[in-house]
């Protein structure tokens, strides 16, 4: 049976043979497979199934059928649709709730290092539009779980907000097809509401900044070490750093929830609104 090269794959790459995806395995692949088996046993259908390894030692994963962005620019309209954004928030909340009790195998190993500790979840850590699969108007799930790993909920959610709202620089957002910077605050709160996030949203902005800069630093470290994938992702690191600076400069009212008015607009947020609490876990 022939191997069909799948689009994307800037770091590892993958091929499809029938309904199975084959990818070069990494040192953390066994731990990620344990995570995917945990999700499958819980009935979570928004992720591929781990199917072991082939005769070449490549990992085998079930194929998520649907539409992917691949190398397309601008991104398709569904990447900026409110309905998709809501589904992304709901998908991520269910993922975090299911992984809060995940017990990794002995000798757990993750792409970014670290280990599972109380109060953490296992996040996808790259649940961006370019890793999404859409079945019509339905979010089928996300592929590319190589970078999955333990973190507080906010850290994983922050990267998703950065890429789905999106909170990139206006120039980068226009490049991908989003040209409504005035709508970003509303979209951010739509995503957080769909997740059920009840944390301090102004503080969440600082998490976005930190996550973007940390991601950029990892890419630059990879490039300095001579990793071809890191070198290829240097423009991404530049965008993340510029975006972090832009997010840091957003006004306070950007992060405040605005109550809906009868005419469909948004009323000013109450200055004395009681600070919300972070979600459990």
Secondary structure, DSSP 8 states (H G I E B T S, - for coil): ---EE-S--SSS-EEEETTEEEE---TTHHHHHHHHHHHHHTT--SS--EEEE-TTS-EEEE---SB--TT-SS--GGGG-HHHHHHHHHHHHHHHHHHTT----TT---TT-----TT-EEE-S---GGGEEEETTEEEEE---TT-EEE-HHHHHHHHHHHHTT-S-HHHHHHHT---GGGHHHHHHHHHHHHT--S-HHHHHHHHHHHHHHHHHHHHHHHHTT-HHHHHTHHHHHHHHHHHHHHHTS-GGGGS---B-TTSSB----TT---------
